[in-house]
Amino acid sequence: ANYEVKEIVTEGDKVVVWNIFSGTHEKEYLGIPATGNKITVSSILIFKIQNGKIIEEREEADMLGAMIQLGMQLVPKKQ
């Protein structure tokens, strides 16, 4: 597995990190048996810093993209 920080931006008490995770799906993940597929997932983390410590963290990741790379299919909901 590889974790690459692409960019870090700071403003006031906030630090924003854009990163890319890549690896091979070798073990069960979220109930999906290992596929052997290579995956790449982008995410953005937002940290709030106070007195030199992280006091809050938020993350948004491209989980739809990850699921598609693991072989899942997006199917419209039946009405």
Secondary structure, DSSP 8 states (H G I E B T S, - for coil): -EEEEEEEEEETTEEEEEEEEEEE--S-BTTB-----EEEEEEEEEEEEETTEEEEEEEEE-HHHHHHHTT--------
